[in-house]
Amino acid sequence: MNVTEFHQNIEQVWLKIEEQLEEQDCDVDCDTQGSVFTITFPDRSQVVVNKQEPLLELWLASKAGGFHFAFKDGQWIANDGKLFWQCLEEACRVHGEQVHFA
């Protein structure tokens, strides 16, 4: 994946997150600033998803922990084999929202 493809892929990830949170009527606010996408919950806690262009990685940070994902076999996968979408669902659950990113 080149840098252009990386940015296009991440933009699609962010769009899917925002669409699914809205479709599932989650009580959150989403904000994008530069390379950082933030989901803010009613208690002001946050899930932060950011792109790490130099490494071509996607990072996720929340109360559930921090994870680094690389794009392999068509999906974002952490070194321990966890999938980005599963980790994001767990992060949202820890912050009080049940959401599925199918």
C-alpha positions in Angstrom: 0.0 0.0 0.0 1.4 3.4 -0.9 0.8 6.6 1.0 -2.1 7.7 -1.1 -3.9 4.4 -0.8 -3.2 4.5 3.0 -4.9 7.9 3.3 -7.9 6.8 1.2 -8.3 3.6 3.2 -8.2 5.5 6.5 -10.7 8.0 5.2 -13.1 5.1 4.4 -12.6 3.7 7.9 -13.4 7.0 9.5 -16.5 7.4 7.3 -17.7 3.9 8.2 -17.2 4.6 11.9 -19.2 7.9 11.7 -22.0 6.3 9.6 -22.4 3.3 11.9 -22.4 5.4 15.1 -25.1 7.6 13.6 -27.2 4.7 12.1 -27.1 2.9 15.5 -28.2 6.1 17.3 -25.1 6.2 19.6 -24.9 9.2 21.9 -21.4 10.4 20.8 -19.7 13.2 19.0 -17.2 12.6 16.2 -14.5 15.0 15.3 -11.6 14.9 12.8 -8.6 17.1 13.1 -5.6 16.3 10.9 -4.6 12.7 11.3 -6.8 12.2 14.4 -10.4 11.0 14.6 -12.0 11.3 18.0 -15.2 9.8 19.4 -16.4 11.7 22.5 -18.9 10.1 24.8 -21.4 11.8 27.2 -19.0 11.5 30.1 -16.4 13.3 28.0 -14.2 10.1 27.7 -12.8 9.5 24.3 -11.8 6.9 21.8 -9.0 8.2 19.6 -8.2 6.7 16.2 -5.2 8.1 14.4 -3.2 7.4 11.3 0.5 7.0 11.5 1.7 7.8 8.0 5.4 7.0 8.5 4.5 3.5 9.6 1.4 3.1 7.5 -0.4 2.1 10.6 -3.8 2.8 12.3 -3.7 3.4 16.0 -6.6 3.1 18.5 -6.5 4.4 22.1 -9.3 4.2 24.7 -10.1 3.0 28.2 -9.8 -0.5 26.7 -6.1 0.1 25.9 -4.0 1.1 23.0 -3.5 -0.9 19.8 -1.5 -0.5 16.6 -2.9 -2.0 13.3 -1.2 -2.8 10.0 -3.1 -3.4 6.8 -2.8 -7.2 6.0 -4.9 -9.4 3.8 -7.5 -6.7 3.3 -8.0 -5.7 6.9 -6.5 -3.8 9.8 -4.8 -6.3 12.1 -2.8 -5.8 15.3 0.4 -7.7 16.0 -1.5 -10.0 18.4 -4.1 -10.8 15.6 -6.9 -8.7 16.9 -9.0 -7.0 14.2 -9.5 -3.2 14.3 -13.3 -3.4 14.1 -13.5 -5.8 17.0 -11.2 -3.6 19.1 -13.3 -0.6 18.3 -16.5 -2.3 19.3 -14.9 -3.3 22.6 -13.6 0.2 23.1 -17.1 1.7 22.5 -18.6 -0.9 24.9 -16.1 0.1 27.6 -17.2 3.7 27.1 -20.9 2.8 27.4 -22.1 2.3 23.8 -23.1 -0.9 22.2 -22.3 -0.7 18.5 -21.4 -3.1 15.7 -19.2 -2.4 12.8 -20.2 -5.2 10.4 
